[in-house]
C-alpha cells in the first residue's frame, strides 16, 4: 500500500487555519516526541489509560515504525512560527479480520479545533479502502471530546459500558 505511505491531504480547521493530514514518516520521530512533550499528563492518560512519564525506545519504535497495512498512522501538521509542527496523530491497528482499533492524541494547545474529527475522517476512509468493516476504541467516560468525535463521525456507532471505559464500535 505505497499510496497510503505517501498519503497527504489539506483541510481547513474551525479557526480557518490550514492543516496537512499526512502519513507518519520515519523521520517524524523527533516531531512526534516533541508533540508528546507538549501534551499534558491528563491528555496522555486519556489516550493510554495510564500516566506516562516517557516512552521506552521500544515503544517509540512501535509508534513510529508503521507498515501501512495492519498499522496505519497519520499526523496533523500545522505551521507554527513558519515551521511545520506535528500537533496531533491518529492511527489504527488491525486487531482481527475486518476490524481495527483506532486511537488519537492532540496536543493540549490545539485541542477543540476539529483535529480529532479531521483525523477520524481520513483514517475511516483509509480503513474502508483497505477493506476493513469496523473501527473500535476504548474511551474513558470523562473523555467527552473523543466520544463526540466518534458520535459525529457520520458512521453507525454502538457503545457498550465497560468497567473503566466505554467500548465504541464504528461501522465503516
Secondary structure, DSSP 8 states (H G I E B T S, - for coil): -HHHHT-EEEEE-TTS-EEEEEE--GGGHHHHHHHHHTS-HHHHHHHHSS--S---HHHHHHHH---SSSEEEEEEEEEETTEEEEEEEEEEEEEETTEEEEEEEE-GGGTTSSHHHHHHHHHHHHHHHTT--EEEEEE-TT-HHHHHHHHTSSSEEEEEE-SSSEEEEEE-
